[in-house]
Amino acid sequence: MKVLFLTHEPLIDAIAGPSIRVWELAHLLAKQQTVTIGTPNKNPRQSSKLRVTCFADGALPALLREHDIVIAIGYLVRNYPIIRKLARYLVMDIYGPFILETLHMYGELDVRQRVNIHQYGLDVVLEQLEVADFMMCASERQRDYWLGALTMANRINPYTWAADPTLRSLVDVVPFGLRSDPPEPTGHALKGVVPGIEPTDVVALWGGGIWNWFDPLTPIRAIARLEDDLPSLKLVFMGTHHPNLANPRMAMTRRAQDLAQELGLLNRSVFFHEGWVPYEQRVNFLCDSDMALSTHSEQVETRFSFRTRFLDYLWANLPIVATAGDVLCDEAVAIGAGIAVKDGDVDGVAGALRLVATDRGRRQQMRERSRELAARYTWEQVAKPLVAYCANPQSAPDLAYHDLRYPRIKPANTLQLAAAAYRLEGIPGVTKRARKRLRREMARLRAHLPGVLNAGGNSKA
């Protein structure tokens, strides 16, 4: 079987969660299958283990025809309708319920704009659920969320239930993973390198970006309370904006930087690494840290989230301080690798940071528990359902029955089709499809009005 992974984000050296997931799953499958990664950017990062190519400029149709299984994510099926037409077996990766994230991401827009964005996202989600032969999500909690959505989309029906009453063949759990080989830093990234961070300091690392659904303000305030007693404790934010520049800049990033400046902590006890750390270099930041931090506000996104930065923390065997409520925080706390704090609890965060920073024995014990939890989340472990599906792909039994689809997705309008044609083939593609559309319309008119169109100049008044 030939497998095509499609990523909606540019595949460059500095990549975030979705592209990391594509990169790692593709390399795992490449041990058994012929695998290609399709990316929207020209000159993407390359691999000696598989083919990486740009699917823009008209290359996508040929790629789809060359491969048996297509694995797509996010808005790709909506932006490139040809995927649903040509994919022999279509796997949708729904590990990130982005429709919940966009409620926060665009929170500063007026409500009418937010409603339009939400409605468009809802159409995208429904289309993913409607067309997929197989879907993979990140946790059992997420799977419950998606089973509810699939019920309303009528993908749970007599056909799919008869084929598999567990519905694992329709949607299964493939979490984000981590590498099985231990991290091997090539040098220091923080201690003795960043002005203001000494080799003997204790570093609390905020991995990844500062998205609007996170709460960086509480730990910054906690650091302010600890500064006099623990001047060696430093808080580092590893990323300030997403590597995909098409994503909006997050208001929370600005708020965090402003607060650190206001409290007199910026570049003294609180540090922001500008931009985004290249994927292969993040190991130096992780191994230069003594603990990890992830705090958020209490809201619905948290319950169904799967904080991918946690996997890096576990890979580096870091003790974790995090707000309770998401799946990985709960698991880390249960095994002894993490300390849970309440939403917005400055005293609680300060106390947890103080404990981990000053108690070397506790810190070492948490590191050992973190190592135990990491073993459950290697890519080899988490990808088993996807590996099994790709070894024996099946078309979903209900997709042939179009009358089952509900709610029915509105077909793409002329503007959306023109935009898709432009993305694929540029202006020539738009022109070609316009001519085909005109020919179809003329044929339809001839069929319905033969006496008018066929008579031409010989018609009589």
WODABEL-V35846 format. One record per residue. N is the residue number from 1. PHI is phi as a letter, one per 20 degrees, with the letter a starting at -180 (* if undefined). BURIAL is I if it has 16 or more other ideal C-beta (glycine too) atoms within 10 Angstrom, else O. Layout:
# WODABEL-V35846
N_PHI_BURIAL + N_PHI_BURIAL
This chain:
# WODABEL-V35846
1_*_I + 2_d_O + 3_d_I + 4_d_I + 5_e_I + 6_d_I + 7_d_I + 8_e_I + 9_d_I + 10_g_I + 11_e_I + 12_c_I + 13_f_O + 14_e_I + 15_c_I + 16_d_I + 17_g_I + 18_g_I + 19_f_I + 20_f_I + 21_f_I + 22_f_I + 23_g_I + 24_f_I + 25_f_I + 26_f_I + 27_f_I + 28_f_I + 29_f_I + 30_f_I + 31_f_O + 32_c_O + 33_c_I + 34_e_O + 35_c_I + 36_c_I + 37_d_I + 38_d_I + 39_c_I + 40_f_I + 41_e_O + 42_f_O + 43_l_O + 44_f_I + 45_f_I + 46_d_O + 47_c_O + 48_e_O + 49_e_O + 50_b_I + 51_e_O + 52_c_I + 53_b_I + 54_e_I + 55_e_I + 56_f_I + 57_l_O + 58_n_O + 59_e_O + 60_f_I + 61_g_I + 62_f_O + 63_f_I + 64_f_I + 65_f_O + 66_f_O + 67_d_I + 68_e_O + 69_d_I + 70_d_I + 71_d_I + 72_c_I + 73_b_I + 74_l_I + 75_e_I + 76_f_I + 77_f_I + 78_f_I + 79_f_I + 80_c_I + 81_g_I + 82_f_O + 83_f_I + 84_f_I + 85_e_O + 86_d_I + 87_f_I + 88_f_O + 89_c_I + 90_d_I + 91_d_I + 92_d_I + 93_e_I + 94_d_I + 95_f_I + 96_d_I + 97_f_I + 98_f_I + 99_f_I + 100_f_I + 101_f_I + 102_f_I + 103_g_I + 104_e_I + 105_g_I + 106_d_I + 107_f_O + 108_e_O + 109_f_O + 110_f_O + 111_f_O + 112_f_O + 113_f_O + 114_f_I + 115_f_O + 116_f_O + 117_f_I + 118_f_O + 119_f_O + 120_f_O + 121_f_I + 122_f_O + 123_f_O + 124_f_I + 125_f_I + 126_f_I + 127_f_I + 128_g_I + 129_f_I + 130_f_I + 131_d_I + 132_f_I + 133_e_I + 134_b_I + 135_c_I + 136_c_I + 137_c_I + 138_d_I + 139_b_I + 140_f_O + 141_f_I + 142_f_I + 143_f_I + 144_f_O + 145_g_I + 146_f_I + 147_f_O + 148_f_O + 149_f_I + 150_f_I + 151_f_O + 152_f_O + 153_e_I + 154_m_I + 155_e_I + 156_e_I + 157_b_I + 158_g_O + 159_f_O + 160_f_I + 161_f_O + 162_f_O + 163_f_O + 164_a_O + 165_f_O + 166_f_O + 167_m_I + 168_f_O + 169_f_I + 170_e_I + 171_b_I + 172_c_I + 173_e_I + 174_c_I + 175_f_I + 176_f_I + 177_c_I + 178_c_I + 179_f_I + 180_f_O + 181_e_O + 182_f_O + 183_f_O + 184_c_O + 185_f_O + 186_d_O + 187_r_O + 188_e_O + 189_d_I + 190_c_I + 191_f_I + 192_m_O + 193_d_O + 194_e_I + 195_g_O + 196_o_O + 197_d_I + 198_e_O + 199_g_O + 200_e_O + 201_f_I + 202_d_I + 203_d_I + 204_d_I + 205_d_I + 206_e_I + 207_f_I + 208_m_I + 209_e_I + 210_d_I + 211_f_I + 212_f_I + 213_e_I + 214_e_I + 215_c_I + 216_e_I + 217_f_I + 218_f_I + 219_f_I + 220_f_I + 221_f_I + 222_f_I + 223_f_I + 224_f_I + 225_f_I + 226_e_I + 227_g_I + 228_f_O + 229_f_O + 230_c_I + 231_f_O + 232_e_O + 233_e_I + 234_c_I + 235_d_I + 236_c_I + 237_e_I + 238_e_I + 239_b_I + 240_d_I + 241_b_I + 242_f_I + 243_f_I + 244_e_I + 245_f_O + 246_f_O + 247_f_O + 248_f_O + 249_f_O + 250_e_I + 251_f_O + 252_f_I + 253_f_I + 254_f_O + 255_f_O + 256_f_I + 257_f_I + 258_f_O + 259_f_I + 260_f_I + 261_f_O + 262_f_O + 263_e_I + 264_m_O + 265_d_I + 266_f_I + 267_m_O + 268_c_I + 269_c_I + 270_c_I + 271_c_I + 272_d_I + 273_e_I + 274_f_O + 275_n_O + 276_b_I + 277_f_I + 278_g_O + 279_g_I + 280_f_O + 281_e_O + 282_f_I + 283_g_I + 284_f_I + 285_f_I + 286_f_I + 287_f_I + 288_e_I + 289_d_I + 290_d_I + 291_b_I + 292_c_I + 293_c_I + 294_b_I + 295_c_I + 296_b_I + 297_e_I + 298_e_O + 299_a_O + 300_f_O + 301_g_I + 302_f_I + 303_g_O + 304_d_I + 305_f_I + 306_c_I + 307_f_I + 308_f_I + 309_f_I + 310_g_I + 311_f_I + 312_f_I + 313_f_I + 314_f_I + 315_g_I + 316_e_I + 317_l_I + 318_e_I + 319_f_I + 320_c_I + 321_d_I + 322_b_I + 323_f_I + 324_f_I + 325_p_I + 326_e_I + 327_g_I + 328_f_I + 329_f_I + 330_g_O + 331_f_I + 332_f_I + 333_f_I + 334_f_O + 335_e_O + 336_n_I + 337_e_I + 338_c_I + 339_c_I + 340_e_I + 341_c_I + 342_e_O + 343_g_I + 344_m_I + 345_e_O + 346_f_I + 347_f_O + 348_f_I + 349_f_I + 350_f_I + 351_f_I + 352_f_I + 353_f_I + 354_f_I + 355_f_I + 356_f_I + 357_f_I + 358_d_O + 359_d_O + 360_f_O + 361_f_O + 362_f_O + 363_f_I + 364_f_O + 365_f_O + 366_f_I + 367_f_I + 368_f_O + 369_f_I + 370_f_I + 371_f_O + 372_f_O + 373_f_I + 374_g_I + 375_f_O + 376_e_O + 377_d_I + 378_f_I + 379_g_I + 380_f_O + 381_f_O + 382_f_I + 383_e_I + 384_g_O + 385_f_I + 386_f_I + 387_g_I + 388_f_O + 389_f_I + 390_f_I + 391_f_O + 392_b_O + 393_f_I + 394_c_O + 395_f_O + 396_f_I + 397_f_I + 398_e_I + 399_f_I + 400_f_O + 401_d_O + 402_f_O + 403_f_O + 404_f_I + 405_f_I + 406_b_O + 407_f_O + 408_f_O + 409_f_I + 410_f_O + 411_f_O + 412_f_I + 413_e_O + 414_g_O + 415_f_O + 416_f_O + 417_f_I + 418_f_I + 419_f_O + 420_f_I + 421_f_I + 422_f_O + 423_f_I + 424_f_I + 425_c_I + 426_m_O + 427_g_O + 428_g_O + 429_f_I + 430_f_I + 431_f_O + 432_f_O + 433_f_I + 434_f_O + 435_f_O + 436_f_O + 437_f_O + 438_f_O + 439_f_O + 440_f_O + 441_f_O + 442_f_O + 443_f_O + 444_f_O + 445_f_O + 446_f_O + 447_f_O + 448_e_O + 449_c_O + 450_f_O + 451_f_O + 452_e_O + 453_e_O + 454_e_O + 455_f_O + 456_l_O + 457_f_O + 458_e_O + 459_f_O + 460_d_O + 461_f_O
